[in-house]
């Protein structure tokens, strides 16, 4: 297997899953800063020019959620996706909630603070995104109260996706006053096979 990645991106979710599964893979860095994602060679792999991409034999998968689910399904004995139908439904629920209700406002903030050219950044969009994020993250705070994992009693891919997304929220200073989630993120990244955190990943680019 090959994982096309760039350190601070949602590639972290795919890498985390691979590391927790303890399966061999080749990491291929695609430098977004240098524009390597726009090269013809990479566009053949992912016409959208985005990361991560997992290549497993003839299977080419884009989208981090699709990748983590594929990997969990490929190695069911590792227990990263529940066997029980109801638990699987809850896992899907929280994956979708994370990517729609938490990730989308975080993307709006990132675009209007760092990614867009300065003349296209709209401070009002940042304020609106922060306002959208606040009530939704409180839903997760309540869900995680008294819990160690998102679904059931063992870690699943929903935890890798949520922990990464909450780490992103911490970078944006959006987890203040949410002790359950702050503790959850620390515990998840303390796992022996956890990847670099986002701040570490950005720091690694400057070395």
C-alpha positions in Angstrom: 0.0 0.0 0.0 1.0 3.6 -0.7 -0.3 6.6 1.2 0.1 9.9 -0.6 0.2 12.5 2.1 1.2 15.9 3.4 2.0 16.2 7.0 -0.6 18.7 8.4 -3.6 17.7 6.3 -6.4 15.2 6.7 -3.7 12.7 5.6 -3.2 12.4 9.4 -6.4 10.4 9.7 -5.3 7.9 7.1 -1.8 7.6 8.6 -3.3 7.1 12.1 -5.5 4.3 10.9 -2.6 2.5 9.1 -0.3 2.9 12.2 -3.0 1.6 14.6 -3.5 -1.4 12.2 0.2 -1.9 12.3 0.3 -2.7 8.5 3.2 -1.9 6.2 2.8 1.0 3.8 4.9 3.3 1.8 4.5 7.0 2.6 4.7 9.3 -0.4 4.9 13.1 0.4 3.1 15.4 -2.0 4.3 18.9 -1.1 1.3 21.2 -1.3 3.4 24.3 -0.7 5.5 23.5 -3.7 2.3 22.8 -5.8 3.1 19.1 -6.4 -0.6 18.2 -6.2 -1.0 20.1 -9.5 1.5 17.9 -11.4 0.2 15.8 -14.3 1.6 12.7 -12.5 -0.4 13.3 -9.3 -3.5 14.4 -11.3 -3.5 10.9 -12.8 -3.8 9.5 -9.3 -6.4 12.0 -8.1 -7.8 14.4 -10.7 -9.1 16.6 -7.8 -5.5 17.3 -6.8 -6.2 16.7 -3.1 -4.8 14.5 -0.3 -4.8 11.9 1.1 -4.8 9.1 -1.5 -4.4 5.5 -0.7 -3.3 3.0 -3.4 -3.7 -0.6 -2.5 -3.0 -2.7 -5.6 -5.6 -1.8 -8.2 -7.7 0.2 -5.6 -7.2 3.9 -5.6 -9.1 5.7 -2.9 -9.4 9.4 -2.2 -11.3 11.1 0.7 -10.0 10.5 4.2 -13.2 9.0 5.5 -13.5 6.5 2.6 -9.9 5.5 3.3 -10.3 4.9 7.0 -13.5 2.9 6.5 -11.8 0.8 3.7 -8.9 0.0 6.0 -11.1 -0.8 8.9 -13.2 -3.1 6.7 -10.1 -4.7 5.2 -8.7 -5.7 8.6 -11.9 -6.5 10.6 -10.0 -8.6 13.1 -8.4 -5.4 14.4 -11.7 -4.1 15.6 -11.6 -0.6 14.3 -15.1 -0.9 12.9 -17.9 -2.5 15.0 -19.4 -5.8 14.0 -22.8 -4.9 15.5 -25.2 -3.2 13.2 -26.4 -0.6 15.7 -22.8 0.3 16.7 -21.8 0.6 13.0 -24.7 3.0 12.5 -23.6 5.1 15.4 -20.0 5.1 14.0 -21.4 6.4 10.7 -23.4 9.0 12.5 -20.4 10.4 14.3 -18.2 10.3 11.2 -20.8 12.3 9.3 -21.4 14.7 12.1 -17.7 15.3 12.5 -17.2 16.0 8.8 -20.3 18.1 8.3 -20.9 20.0 11.5 -17.3 20.4 12.8 -15.0 20.2 9.9 -16.9 22.5 7.6 -16.7 25.6 9.8 -13.1 24.8 10.5 -12.4 24.8 6.8 -14.2 28.2 6.5 -11.9 29.6 9.2 -8.8 28.2 7.6 -9.7 29.5 4.2 -10.4 33.1 5.4 -7.4 33.3 7.7 -4.6 31.4 5.8 -5.5 29.8 2.5 -7.2 32.5 0.4 -5.2 35.4 -0.9 -5.4 38.3 1.6 -7.7 40.4 -0.6 -10.2 37.5 -0.6 -10.3 36.8 3.1 -13.5 37.9 4.8 -13.4 38.4 8.6 -17.2 38.1 8.8 -16.9 34.5 7.5 -14.6 33.6 10.3 -17.0 35.0 12.9 -19.9 33.1 11.3 -18.0 29.9 11.2 -16.9 30.2 14.8 -20.6 30.8 15.7 -21.6 27.7 13.7 -19.0 25.6 15.3 -19.7 26.4 19.0 -23.1 24.7 19.5 -22.1 21.7 17.4 -19.0 21.0 19.4 -21.0 21.2 22.6 -23.1 18.3 21.3 -19.9 16.2 21.1 -18.8 17.4 24.5 -22.1 16.1 26.0 -21.8 12.8 24.0 -18.2 12.2 25.3 -19.0 12.9 28.9 -18.1 9.8 30.8 -16.9 8.1 27.6 -13.5 7.0 26.5 -14.4 6.3 22.9 -16.9 7.7 20.4 -18.7 4.3 20.0 -18.6 1.4 22.3 -15.8 0.4 24.6 -12.9 0.2 22.2 -11.2 2.6 19.8 -12.6 2.9 16.2 -11.8 4.9 13.2 -14.4 7.4 14.4 -12.0 8.3 17.2 -9.1 9.0 14.8 -11.3 11.2 12.7 -12.8 13.1 15.7 -9.5 13.5 17.5 -7.8 14.9 14.4 -10.7 17.3 13.9 -10.7 18.4 17.5 -6.9 19.0 17.3 -7.6 21.3 14.4 -10.1 23.1 16.5 -7.5 23.5 19.3 -5.2 25.1 16.7 -8.0 27.6 16.1 -8.6 28.1 19.8 -12.1 26.7 19.7 -12.0 24.0 22.5 -11.6 26.4 25.5 -14.1 25.5 28.2 -14.7 22.0 26.9 -12.9 19.8 29.4 -14.2 16.4 28.2 -13.0 17.1 24.7 -9.7 18.6 25.7 -9.0 15.5 27.8 -10.2 13.2 25.0 -7.8 14.7 22.5 -4.8 14.4 24.9 -5.7 10.7 25.6 -6.0 9.9 22.0 -2.7 11.4 21.0 -1.0 9.7 23.9 -1.7 6.3 22.2 1.5 4.5 21.2 0.8 4.6 17.5 -0.7 8.1 17.3 0.6 10.3 14.6 2.0 13.8 14.9 -0.3 16.5 16.0 -1.1 19.3 13.6 1.2 21.9 15.3 4.0 19.3 15.2 3.3 18.6 11.5 3.5 22.3 10.6 6.7 22.6 12.7 8.2 19.7 10.8 7.8 21.6 7.5 10.1 24.4 8.8 13.0 22.1 9.7 
